[in-house]
Amino acid sequence: MYHDPALGTAAAKADPRPKSAVSTATGLVGLAGLLSWVAVARWFGMDGPYAALVNVAAAGVPMVLWSVLVDKVHRNPSTGIDWSNARPWRETIDVSITKLAGLWLTWGAIAAIYMVGRFYWVGGFAFSMWCFMWLAPVLFVVSIPYTLWLDRRMVEPKDGCWSLGAWLMGLNEPIDREAIYNHLKSWGVKAFFTAFMLAIVPPGFGDFIRGDISGVLDNPVVLANWLITFMFVIDVAFATAGYLLAMKPLDSHIRTANPYAAGWMAALICYPPFVLMGDGGPLDYHPGTFGEDGWWNWFAGYPVLLGVIGAVLVGLTGIYAWATVTFGYRFSNLTHRGILTNGPYAWSRHPAYLSKNLFWMISTVPFLTTGSWVDAVRATALMGIVAGVYYWRARTEERHLRTDPAYEEYYQWMERNGVVPRFFRWLRGSPALPVPVPAPAAKSSSRRKRG
């Protein structure tokens, strides 16, 4: 069947994709920085935790520079900053002091949780606590000039942090309790996930740098695993940079944290210490199977099939990493930090969840077991439940984001144009959705005067 390219172009013009909050170039320059550092680290054998932290910076710094110098994100109205109207510091000093009180109270509460939780002082999390202990005094000192400088330029400096400080200081002013709740939830997200991300940065980076690549091209399994490991190094570096760089001047601040308990539950059970899919957990689908190396055990005698499956798994991991790279330095769970519409998000609203679950299903092969058919049924059922958990996460995230008209516009565009939504609509036998017709412009009531 002949396809006229002009028809596709015309359709794209009639129904253009909404603009993304993060430019494609932002992720690309971050990826270039990361690749450069990885090359240096491998050449000199720098596989330690400090080198792993530099890898995060190698991705984050170029993205910040590009966003400020080229995309000029600090000029976006969504920052809430008016750079042309810096008020005298005497006008905002009271607001800043109150905000600092709220900020330090928040940090103190987070520190207390870290201190009480024994979980945070063992394994990889001990490295996170080491980072925080060195970073805490620096943040405490820097927060003072930063807050004083920023509040002079904020259109509305009295945010949730200020409301918390006003409550703490007993000020006789109206306090926005909803803003306080959003502030605490936002910092809860950052505290929980930043500790987790820092804990997993060094192991993956070190494994990749130390990896022996002498036989990579001779074995499709070795090549696939080497590339998959690298994809996760990229994913972790970008995600960690995202949690560390949430701030208003970069327009990467948290607009709102997910307000629904179901959303928090669906997300937290996927991460330690609450993870249900871990070894021995109620949703651990590995017993009775070969685990996530099942694919090369089951198909060891079929080299062509091994190569095909390996390529598929690398592709799925690539999509997963690409989804994180697309966020630039705005990656974050359970939050709204701007709507993405480019990269794999032009195909699916949840490309990371989709590719991750397909990877697990193909790599584990839960319906092929080392035990009885009961193990096969159990593993397959649990894998299905895990997929259901991620579907639940996607639904709760959309329930949160669809309160923003920008996401609703993107949602409707994806329903009409997204490859994955259209595929599922085809499976259901649903008709294609029509392109909305813009309302005609109102005619002017004035008449041109005759000369």
N, C-alpha and C positions, 0 to 999 in steps of 0.2 A: 504494500500500500504506500502510495506517495504521500510524504508529509511536507507541507509547505512551511519552512522556517518562519516565514512572515506571520503566519497565523499564531505561532507561539509568542512572537514578539508583540503582536497586537494584544494578545490575551494578557501578557505581563503588564503592558501599559494600561490596560483597562482595569486590572486588579493588581496593583503593585504591592509588593511585600512591605509591611510596615518597617520603619527604620529601627535598627538595633541600637540599644544603649551603648554597646561596645563595638568599635570598629574592627574589621577583620585584621587590619594592620597591627592593632595592639597586641593580639595574640601572636602574630607572626614575629614581631620584633622580640617578644619575650622568648619565643621558641628559639630564635637565632642566638640570643644570649645564653640560653641554657645549653644548646648544642656546642657553643664555643667553649663553655666551661667544662663540659663533659669531656671534650677532646683534650683539653689541658690536663684534667684530672687523670684521665686514662694514660696519657703520655708520661706523667710524672708519678703515677701510682698513688695519687692522693685519694684514699678511700675512707677516711675517718669522718667523724661527726662534724668537725669544723668545715671540711670540704663540702659536706652535704648541705650545711647551712648556706655556704657560698653559692651553691647551686640554686637555692631558693632566691637569693639576692640576684643572681645572674639572670633569672627570669623576670623578677619583679622590677628591678631598676630600669631596664630598657622600656618596659611597658609604661611606667610612670613618666619617664621623659617624653615618650611619644605622645602620650595622652595629654600632657600639659603643653608641650611645645608645638605639636602638630594639630591634634584634635581639639586642644584648648578646652578640655572638659571642665576646668575650673570656672569657665564663663557660663556654664549651663545654668539656667534658672533653677533647676532642681537642686542645686547645691544650697540654695537659700542664702547665698552670699552676694552682697553688693560691693564689689571692689572699688567702685568710684565714690563711695560714701562712707569713708572711715571716720567714725565718730571719735571725739576726744576720749581718752581712756578714763577720765574722771566720770564720764556719763555711764560707763558700763562696768566700772570696777565692782560695784555692789553685786551686779548680776554674775560677774565672773567668780567672785569669792563664794557666792552661794552655789554656783555650779561646781566649783572645785570641791566643796564640801560633799555634794552628792556623788561626784566621781570617786573621791577617795573612800567614801563609805562603800560604794559598789566594789571597788578593788579590795577593800578590807574583807568584805564578805566572801569574795572569791578566794582570797588567800586563806581564810578560815576553812572553807570547804576543802581546798587542796590539803591543808594541814591535817584535818581530821580524817580524810579519806586515805587509808593505808594503800589502797589500790594505786594511788598516784606516786608512790615512792618505791615501786618495784618494777622490774622489767624496763621496757622502753620509756615508760612514763617518768622514770627517774631522770632521764635526760631532759624531758620537758620541764620538770621542776627545777633542774639545774639552770636551764635557760631563763626561766622566770625569775629566779633568785638574783641573777646577774642583771636582768632587764628591769626589775621592779624599781630600784633606786633611780635609774636613768629616767624611766617614765614619770616617776614622782616629781623629779626636778623639772623635766621638760614640759610637763602638763601645765605648769604655772605660766610661763611666757606664751605657750601655745594658746591656752584658753583666753588670756588677756588680749592677745593679738587677734584671735578669731572673733571674739564677741564684739569687737569694735566694728566688724564688717558684716556680721550676721543681720539679716533683715528682721528676724525674730529670735533673739538669743535665748528666750525663756522656754527651753525644751523640757523633756522628761528628766534630764539630769538636773536642771535647775529646780524643777518641782520637787525632786527628791531632797535636794539640799535645803530648799525652803521648808519642807516638812521636818527635816532633821533640826534645823535651827529655830523652828517654831515661829517663823515669820507670819505676820498677820496679812497675808496676801492670798488670793485665790490659787488653789493648787489643783492641777490637772492630774487626777489619779490615773486616768487611762494612759496619759503620757508617761507616768512613772512605771506602770506595768510594762509598757512597750520598751522603755529603757532597760528595765531589769531583764526582760526576756531577751533583748538584743545582746546584752552582755553575757547572759547565760549561754546563748549560742556560741559566742566567741570564746568563752572560758572553756566550755566542754570540748568543742571541736578543735580549737587551737592546740590544746594539750594533746589530743589524739594525733593530730597531723604531725606535730613536732616529734612525737614518739616514733612514728613510722618513717620519718625522713631518712635518718642515717642507715637503717638496715637495708632498705631497697637500693639506695645509692651505692652503699658499700658493696653489695652483692654484684651490682652491674659493673662497677669499676674493676673489681677483682676477677670478674668472670673471664674464663679462658675461651678465646674466640678462635683458637687454632683450627678446631674442627667444625666450625659453624656452617661452612658451605658444603660440608660433606654429608651432613645429616639433617633432614628436614625437621626432625623433632628438636634437635639442639638449636637450629636456626629459629624455629618458631618460639621456643622458650626464651631465647636471648632477646628477640624482638619484643615479646610480651613483657619481659622484665623492664625493658627500656621504656615501653609505653607507660608502665606504672610509675617509673621514675619521673616522667614528664607530668603525669596526672598529679602526683603527690606534691611536686614542687609548685605547680600553679595553684593548687588548692590551698597550700600553706600560705603562699603569698597573698591569696585572696582574703584569708582570715586576718592576716597581719596588716593589710592596707585598707581597712575600712575607715574612711575619714571623709569629712565633708569637702575639703578643698579639692579632692580628687573625684568628687561626685560618686564615690563608691560607698558612702555611708549606708547604713541599714535604714530604709524608709520605715518598714514595719517588720516585726517578727510575727511568725505564724500565731494567730490568736486561738487556735483550736487544739484542745487536749489530744484529740485523735491524731492530729498531725505530728505532735511531739512524740506520742507513743509509737506511731509507725516508724518514725525516723530513729528514735533512740534504741529500739530493739535490734537495730542493725549495727550497733557500735558497742564496744566494751565500755563499761562493765555490764551493760544490760543486754548484750548481744545474745540472741536466741539461736543463731545459726552456727555458733562456734562449736569446737570439739566438745562432744558430750551434751550439747544444748538440746532443748526439746525440738528444735527444727534442724538439727544436724542430719543432713541427708547422706553423709558419707559412709557410715557403717554398712557393711555388706557390699560395698563397691570398691573399686580401685582408687577412689578419691578423685581429685582433680587432675591426676595423671592417667585417668582411665582410658583416654582416647588412644594413647600410644601403646598401652598394654593390650587393648582389645584388637587393635588393627596392626600389630607388630609385623605380621606376615604380608602386609599389603602396602608396599612402599608408595605407590601412586596415591592410594587413599590417604595414607599418612600425610603426604605432601598437600593434598587438597584440604584435609581437615585442619592441618597446621596453618595453611593460608587463610582459611575462614576465621580461625581463632585470632590470628594476628590482625585481620581486618576488623573483627569485632572489638578487640582491645584498642585498635587505632581509633575507631569511632568513639569509644569511651574516653580516650585521652583527648581527642579532638573536641569533644563536648566541653571538657574542662578548659582547654586552651581558649575556646571561644569566649569564655567568661572573662578572659584577661585577668585583672586583679580583683574581680568582683565575685569570685566563687564563694558560695556560702549555703549551707543547708538552712532550712526553716526560716528564710528571710526573703524580703523583697529589696533588691538593690539595683533595680533597673531591668527592663525586659529585653531579652535576647531574641533576635529573629534570624540571625545569619548562621553560617556554618551548618552543622547537622540539625540545628533547630529550624532550618528551612524545610526539613524533611519530616521531622517528628517533634512533638512537643516534649518528649522525654527520651531523647536518643541514648543517654547514659544508662538509664534503667533498662531500656529495651536491649541494648547491646550487652550489658552486664549479665542479664538473665539468660540470653541466648548463649553466651560464652559458658556459663555454668552448666547449662543443659547439655551442650555438645561436648564439653571437656570431661564432665563427670560420667556421662552416659548412664544415668541412674536406672534405666530399665534393663541394663546388662549388669549382673551382679556376680560376685564370687561365691555367693551363698545360694539360698533357695529362692523359689519364686516369691515367697513371702517378703524376702529382703528387697526384691525388685519392686514389688507393689509399694512397700513402705518407703523406699528411697524416692520412687517416682512421685508418690503422694506428697512427701515432704518437700520435694523440689517444686511441686505445684503450689504448695502453701507459701513457700518463699517467694515465688513469683507473684502470688496474691498479695503479699506484704508490700512489695514494690508497687503494685497497682494501687494499693491503698495509699501509699505515700504520694503517688502521682495525683490521685484524686484530692487528697487533703491539701496538697500544694496548690492545685488549681482553684480550689475553693477559696484559698487565701488570695491568690494573685488576681482572680477575676473581679475583685473589688476595685482594681485599677482599670480604668477605661483603655489604657494602652495595651494591657494584656488581653482584654476582651476583644479588642480589634485584631490582635495577633491570633487569638484563639479562633475567631471566625474565619480569618484568612487561611489558617492551616486547615480548617475543615473543608474549605473549598479547593485548596491547592497542595496541601502537604501530601507527600508520597505515601506515608504510612496511614494517615486517616483515610485517604482515598482508597487504599488497598483494602482496609477493613470494611469500608462502605461497600466496595465491590463484592467482598465475601458475603455481606448481608443482603446483597441485591438491592441496596438503596440507590436511588437516582443521584446524579451529580447535582451539587448545590449551585443555584444560579448566582452570577456575579451581581452584587447590589448595584442598582442604577442610581447614580448621584442625583439629588434633587436639583431641578433646574434653578438657575440663578434668578432671583427676584428681579422683575423689571422695574426700572426707575420710574417713579410717578411724575418726574419733571419732564417737561417737553422742551426741545431745543427751540430757542427763539429764532424767528425768521429774520434774516438780514434785510 
